[in-house]
Amino acid sequence: MSNHSKCPYCGAQIDYKRRMRYVKDKGRNAKCIKCGKIMRVSYKRAAAFIGIIFFVVLVAMNTFYMFFTKNSTIIPNLIMTVLFILLYMALVPAMVRFKRIAGQEEEPPKLKKNRHRHKKEKNNKIEINENPLKNTTFDN
């Protein structure tokens, strides 16, 4: 899978089935399964570019088939067109990208363990009580 199919916050991998659901929702924000943060779903620019490529290749293949074969039916062209459309629909969820939303809070980075960060201080202020039994029951 590509790096684009990961949550931008926690890095959790998002499977094909969920990406397909996000494409069908059209424009809604997605919620991560692992961290629960909301992320923006974008796929339209890449899907349009691949769609144009598929359309050009399909027109070229159908034109080639119509002119250079002696078949009088268009059923093979129709089958080829349907297969290209199904292939395109299967590839669109693979092009989904998840982006951060500006309002979402990020976790602070975890600090590395540092043994020298918390140094123990020696207690140099030792007070000696001259009469520890003063004002007690043993004072008599």
C-alpha positions in Angstrom: 0.0 0.0 0.0 1.1 3.6 -0.5 2.0 6.0 2.2 -1.1 8.1 1.3 -3.4 5.5 2.7 -2.2 6.1 6.3 -3.7 8.3 8.9 -1.6 11.6 9.0 -1.8 11.7 12.8 -1.0 8.3 14.1 0.1 6.4 10.9 -2.6 3.7 11.1 -3.1 1.9 7.8 -6.6 2.3 6.3 -7.9 -0.6 4.3 -9.4 -0.6 0.9 -13.0 -1.2 2.1 -13.0 1.9 4.3 -11.4 4.0 1.5 -14.2 2.8 -0.8 -16.7 4.0 1.8 -15.0 7.4 2.0 -15.1 7.8 -1.8 -18.8 7.0 -1.8 -19.5 9.6 0.9 -18.2 12.4 -1.4 -16.5 15.2 0.4 -17.1 14.2 4.0 -14.3 14.1 6.5 -13.1 10.7 7.7 -12.5 9.6 11.2 -9.5 7.5 12.0 -10.2 4.1 13.6 -7.2 4.1 15.8 -6.8 7.7 17.1 -10.3 9.0 16.5 -9.1 12.2 14.9 -10.9 13.7 11.9 -8.9 14.0 8.6 -9.7 15.4 5.2 -10.2 13.0 2.3 -9.0 14.1 -1.2 -8.9 12.0 -4.3 -10.5 14.1 -7.1 -7.5 15.5 -8.9 -5.7 12.1 -9.2 -9.0 10.4 -10.1 -9.6 13.0 -12.9 -6.1 12.5 -14.3 -6.4 8.7 -14.4 -9.9 9.0 -15.8 -8.6 11.1 -18.7 -5.9 8.6 -19.4 -8.4 5.7 -19.3 -10.7 7.6 -21.7 -8.0 8.3 -24.2 -6.7 4.7 -24.2 -10.3 3.3 -24.4 -11.1 5.5 -27.4 -7.9 4.5 -29.1 -8.5 0.8 -28.5 -12.1 1.0 -29.7 -11.1 2.9 -32.8 -8.4 0.5 -33.6 -10.8 -2.4 -33.2 -13.5 -0.9 -35.3 -11.2 0.0 -38.3 -8.8 -3.0 -38.4 -11.1 -5.9 -37.7 -13.8 -7.2 -40.0 -16.3 -7.8 -37.2 -19.7 -6.2 -37.8 -20.9 -6.1 -34.2 -20.0 -3.6 -31.5 -20.4 -6.1 -28.6 -16.6 -6.5 -28.2 -16.3 -2.7 -28.0 -19.0 -2.6 -25.4 -17.4 -5.3 -23.3 -14.0 -3.6 -23.5 -15.7 -0.3 -22.4 -17.4 -1.9 -19.4 -14.2 -3.6 -18.3 -12.3 -0.3 -18.5 -15.0 1.4 -16.4 -14.9 -1.3 -13.8 -11.1 -1.2 -13.6 -11.2 2.6 -13.2 -13.8 2.3 -10.4 -11.6 -0.3 -8.6 -8.6 2.0 -8.8 -10.2 5.2 -7.5 -10.2 4.2 -3.8 -6.5 3.4 -4.1 -5.9 7.1 -5.0 -7.5 8.4 -1.8 -5.2 10.7 0.2 -5.7 11.7 3.8 -4.6 15.2 5.0 -4.5 16.9 8.3 -7.2 19.4 9.4 -5.8 22.6 10.9 -8.0 22.5 14.0 -7.0 19.0 15.2 -4.6 18.9 18.1 -1.4 16.9 17.8 0.1 14.8 20.5 3.2 16.3 22.0 6.3 14.3 21.0 7.4 11.7 23.5 10.5 12.5 25.4 13.4 10.1 25.5 14.4 8.6 28.8 17.2 10.6 30.3 18.7 9.3 33.4 20.5 12.5 34.1 17.5 14.7 33.9 16.3 14.1 37.5 19.4 14.4 39.6 19.1 13.8 43.3 20.2 16.6 45.5 22.0 16.0 48.7 20.4 17.3 51.8 23.0 19.8 53.2 20.6 21.6 55.5 20.6 19.2 58.5 19.2 20.7 61.7 19.9 19.1 65.0 17.3 19.4 67.7 19.0 19.8 71.0 16.3 18.4 73.2 14.1 16.0 71.3 12.1 15.0 74.4 11.0 18.6 75.2 7.2 19.0 75.5 6.5 15.3 75.5 5.4 12.8 78.2 9.0 12.0 78.9 9.7 15.7 79.8 9.3 15.1 83.6 
